[in-house]
Amino acid sequence: MNANLGLADRLFRGGARAGGAAVLLIMLLVGAFLTFQALEALRVSGWSFVTTQAWDPEAHHFGIAGVLTGTVLIALVAISVSVPLAIGAALYISEYARGGFQRTLVSLVDLMAAIPSVVYGIWGLFLLQPHWLVSGTQGDGLPRWLATYFGWIPFLHVDGYDVNDPLASPTVFTASTLIAGIIVSMMVTPIICSITREVFSQAPVGEREGAYALGATRWGMIRMVVLPFARGGMIGATMLGLGRALGETIAVYLIISPVFVIQPHILQTGASSVSALIAQQVGFATDFGLSALMAAGLALFLLTLVVNFGASMIINRTRSGSVSEA
């Protein structure tokens, strides 16, 4: 069978194999580099590196329990905001918008994905946080409203905030996991939206028309044909956005007030992430401190690998496009 392949097919197959091997090799080299650089710190800290809630490498007392938890919480907030927004926008663009308006929306979404992360960080720091999220003294800020009416939920509780004091300082809500997560969600949304829009547009025309012929409304067709067809693609887009959210650095670094203990209250001042820790410490770290930062980077590298491998397993099980309910 291989003997019957033309020159173009053989070149394409060889190029594809070379590209796949190059990606795998680069990933292995990155992992090997981080592991080699982190060995000194890992020998000193041992398994306590993943359980210690402090960062003082010079005193040999450091760990990523707090910053790793903060990384995951920021990413989860970002995904919780971005996925419904991105899927709704993708459905509107692919199924409802038409003509020039549709092309304009596609261009705007793609443009949002091209905006540098530092711009989102500055926007969040000087506009979103002071003028919307924590503005005013009468409960008009989103975190204050959430803490007032939903503070009984453990992760929405804010230590030191009195719901009966309308003049309580809004500073307890600044530089929080919620604010950082919302900023990151604005960066993740266009990526998820672009991928899901492409998947939605590839739903089989025959099955769409069949659903209409059976009397389905447009929403019924979307529910029975488009969404089942795109299930795997939506999961893949979400996991790609999650990977971006886990590794986001500059925007998070500009927003958060770093803490090194586990901070489960997403509305409260104080947040952390592995990437922001590295950006904050790398400029003045000693050789041993740099090894500790490399160990933190290795942990983030492994976390993203686990997320992506998990996404691959889910996508393979859902088999996007193979079945629909129509």
N, C-alpha and C positions, 0 to 999 in steps of 0.2 A: 504493500500500500504506500509506504514511504517513497518507493522508487517512482511512483506516478506523480509525486508532487513536483510542481514547476519550480523554477528558480525563485520567483517572487514568494511562493509559499514557504520555501526552505529558508529564505532570508528573513521572512517575517517570524517564522518559528524560532530561528536562532536569535533574532533580536529580542523576542519576548522572553526567551529563556535567559538571555544575558541580562535583561532588565530585572527580571525576578531575582536572579542570583546576586546582582549588584545591590538590590534593596536588602536582601537577607544579609549579605556581607557587611554592609554599612551598619545595619542594626547590631550585628554581632560585635563589630569593632567599637561602636559606641558603648555597648554594655561592658566589653572587656576593658576599655579605657576607664570608665567610671569605677569599675570594680578594682582595678589596679590602684587608682588614685585614692580610693576609699579604704584600702586595706589597713593602713596605719590607724585610722580612727576606729574602725570596726574591731581591731584587735584590742583596743583599750576599752571600748564600751561594751562589746559583746552584745548579747540579746537585749540588754537594757536600752540599747539605742532606739528600739521601737516602743518602749514603755516609759521612758523618762520624759517628764514635762519641764524641761529647762534647756537653756542653750548657753553654756559657758565652757567652750572647748578648752580654754587655757587652764581651767580647774578640773578638767577631765570629768565634767558633769554636764552631759548634753544628751539630747534625744529628740525624736520627731513626733512623739505622741500628740502633742498639742498642735503643731503645724500641719501634720498629716490629717488630723481630724478637721482642722480649719479648711484645708484644701478640699476635702470631700464635701464639707457643708457648703462652701461657696459654689462648688460645681453643681451640687444638687439644687440649690436655690436658682442658679442660672438656668439649668435644664427645666425646672418646674415652670419658670416664666417663659422661656423661649420656645419650648416644644408646642404648646397650644397656639401661641402667636404665630409661629412659623408654619405649622400645618394649616391653620386657618387662612393665612395669607397665600400659601401655595394652592389651596383649593380654590380660593377666589380667582387667582391669576389664571389657573389652568382651566377652570370650569365655568367661570362667570364673565370675567373680563374679556373683551374682544377688541380686535383691531389695534389702532395706535395706542389706546389706553393700556392695553395688555403689554405691548412692547415697552411703553414708558415705565410701567411697574417693574417689569423684568430688569430694565436698566437700572432703576433705583435700588432694587434689592442687590444686584451685582455691585453697584457703587458702594453700598453700605459695607459689603464684605471687604472692599479694598481700602477702607479708611484705617489708618494706622491706630494701633491700640492706645498709644499715648494720647491721641486726640479724644478717644472715648474716656480715658482716665481724667483728662483735664475738664472735659464736659461734666463728668460726674462730680468732680471735686468742687468746681466753682459755680455750677448751675443746678444740677439735679439735687445734690445733697442739701445745700443751704436754702434753696428756694422752693423745693417741693417735698422732699422726704422728711425734713425735720423743721419745716418753717412754722412760724407762729407760736402762740402760747395758749391757744384755745382748742387744741386737739385737731388742727387741720393738717398736721403732718401724718403721712402714712404709718410710720413706725409707732407714733404716739397713739393713733387710732387703734392699731392692732394690739398694742399693749393694754389699752384701756378696756377693750371689749373681748379680747381673746387671750389675755395674760394668764388665764387659768390653764392654758395649754403649756406644758413644760418648756418647749423650745421657743415659745413666744413670751415667756416671762422675762422681766427686766429687773435685776436686783437694784434696790434703792429707788425705784419709781413708785410714787404714790398716786394712784388713779383718782383720788379725791382732791388732789392739789392741782388746779388748772394752771398755776403759775410755775409748776415744776420745770426745772431747766431742761431744754431739749438736748443738751450736750451728752446725756446718757445714751442717746440714739445715734450719735455720729460715729463714723468710721467703723461700722458694724458689718457683720457677715451679710446681712440683707442688702445693704447698699452696694457692697462689692459684688454680690451675686447679680443684682439687677444690672449693674454696669457690664459685667461679663455676658449677661444674657443678650444685651444689645449687640455684642460682637458675635455671639453664637447664632442668633436668629437668622441672619442672611445665609449662613452656610447650610443650616437645616432646611430653610425655605427653598433654596436653589436646588438641592438634591431631591427633595420630595416633589417639587414642581415637575422636574424632569420625569420622575417615576410616574406621577399621576398622568402626565401627557402620553405615556406609553401604554395605558390601559387599552385592551383590544377594542377596536371600533365595532366589531361584530357583536361582542357581548354588550356594549353600550346600547346599540340599536335594538338588540334583543330585549333588554330590560325595558326600553321605551315601548316596544311593541306589546309587551305584556301589561302595559298600563302603569309602569312606574313613573313617579315624578322625578324631577332632576335630583333631588336629595335622595330619593329611593335608589336611583341608578348609582349615585356616588356611594351610598352605603352598601349596596349589594355587589357592585362591580369594582369601582375605583379603589376603595379602601382595602378590601381583601387582596386585590392584585398588588397593592403598594405596601403591604404590611412589612415585608422584609426590608424594602427600601427605606421606610420610615424609621425602622429600628436601626438600620445602618447609619442613616443621617443623624439620628439622636446620639448614637455612640461616637460618631465623628465629632459632633458638637461637644459631647462630654469630654473627649480627649482634648479638645481645644480649651475648654473651661478649666480642666485640671492643670494645664500647663501655662495658663495666662499669667503674665508677670507684671508688666509696667502699670497697667490700669489698676490692678489689685494693689500694687505697691503704693500708688498715689492715694488710694482711698483709705486703706486699713490703718488701724493703730495696733502695731504688732504686740501679740501676747504669745507666750510659749507654754501656756497651760491649756487644757481642754476647755473650750468655751462653747457650750452647746446652745446658748441663748443667741439666736440669730439677730435679734433686735438691739442687742446691747453693745456698747462700745467695746472694741477689742476683737480683733480677728487675726487670722494668720494663714499663710500658705507656704508651701515648700519653695515655690519659685520666687515669691517675694522675699523670703528669708535669704535665699542665695543672692538676690539682687542687692539686698540691704547690707550683707556681711562681706561680700567678696572683695570689696575695695580695700578693706583694711585687715583682712584675715591673715594670720600667720600661716606658716606651712602646715602646722597641725590643724588649725582652724579651716584651712582650705580643704584638707583631707576630710574633715567632718562635713563640710558643705558638699563635697563630692559624694559622700555617703548619703546625704539627703537627696541629692540628685539621682542617685542610683535607686533609691526607694520610689521616687516619683516615676522614673523610667519603668520600673517593674510594675507599678500600679497601672500605668497606661497600657502596658502590654497585656495585663490581665483583663482590663476593660475591653480592649480590641479583640482579644481571643474569645472572650465571652460573647461579644457582639457577633463574631463570625459563627460561633456555634448556634446562636439564636437564629441568625439569618438562614443558615443551612436547614434548620428544622422547620422554619416557616415557609421556605421555598417560595419567595415572592413571585407572583405572576403565574404560578402553576395552577391555582384554583381560584374560583370566585363563587359567590352565592347566587349569581344570576342564572 
